[in-house]
Amino acid sequence: MVDFAAPTTLLASRSILAGLLHVAIAGAVTYDTDLSWTAVPGAAAYRAWWRDSLDPVWSHSKSAGDALSIKLANVNIDDWLFGATSISADGYESPVAFPFADQAVGVTLTTMQAAMPAPK
């Protein structure tokens, strides 16, 4: 049973789970794709993801370490959907944030702590 009153690694890392603040993409008229993003407080690393537009799940990824950008060599911007995630020091990874105009389309997660009262 989870003790909702006690802090846990997951709850301590929930700021990471909010996702990336902003993801940008570039790659027109080139065979490479560049992704960049703003830093997320507490993030230890970042990962770029891409998939075919018809794939239901992310099929490819590449770690960017602690860098705020990555070049995906020979990954054409016209052939894939792209996104990026932040990763906490304890290994929790955010949902994928998409580059979309000037804003990332993200997901805000609610933790069990916020959704359920603490047991008595």
C-alpha positions, -999 to +999 in steps of 0.1 A: +000+000+000+012+035-008+016+059+021+002+091+005+014+113+034+050+102+031+072+119+004+084+094-022+109+096-051+080+098-076+063+127-058+096+145-054+101+141-091+067+152-102+079+186-114+099+166-141+067+148-151+051+181-162+071+178-194+093+201-214+084+238-214+090+244-251+103+223-280+114+238-313+122+219-345+143+228-376+153+208-407+137+222-438+157+215-470+182+192-452+184+155-444+190+162-407+165+174-381+174+197-352+154+196-320+159+221-291+140+227-259+141+249-228+155+235-196+132+219-170+142+225-134+155+193-118+160+175-151+191+154-153+188+144-190+167+148-221+157+124-249+146+130-285+118+108-299+105+102-334+080+079-351+062+075-384+030+095-385+010+062-388+028+045-358+007+044-326+038+044-304+072+062-303+095+038-322+129+057-322+148+077-296+182+092-289+196+104-257+207+141-256+223+138-222+220+171-204+222+191-237+193+214-246+194+204-283+202+175-306+208+169-343+193+138-357+215+130-386+198+115-417+163+117-400+143+138-424+118+163-409+092+154-436+091+117-428+085+116-390+067+131-360+091+144-334+091+151-296+113+153-266+112+142-229+129+153-197+143+127-174+148+131-136+180+120-118+160+090-104+150+079-139+114+092-142+106+104-178+081+130-187+054+125-214+066+134-249+063+171-257+057+179-294+071+209-313+040+228-324+043+263-337+059+282-309+045+261-281+049+225-270+017+205-268+021+188-234+003+168-208-001+179-172-002+149-149-020+147-117-004+125-091-023+101-068-014+124-039-034+153-055-063+131-066-068+111-034-070+122+002-044+107+026-056+076+045-067+082+081 
